[in-house]
């Protein structure tokens, strides 16, 4: 799960995707992660069904309330750059979570550390 989750996040951040939608796990044979804030976005990654529930849970654990800073973000580094990642639970009709990904520059990181 670590490898799949890391690949998903790293490739998305480096490619410049700013939102990813992960639908709630189902019994489907595979699930897609979409670019955007809901399932109407472009499918980006297909995750085999036997791994998807674990990937979904790992994303929630990495970026959920207990793992983020005071503004609801966690900063990670990919390809020599830092990115702040946050998670939000969309409305019930979307059934999933949205990850926000934004590049963090040095001044931004220093200002956040001072808080």
Secondary structure, DSSP 4 states (H G I P E B T S, - for coil): -HHHHHHHHHHHHHHT--EEEEEPP-S-SEEEEEESSSTTS-EEEEEEHHHHHHHHHHHHHHHSGGGS-TTSEEEEEETTEEEEEEEEE--TTT-EEEEEEEEE-HHHHHHHHH-
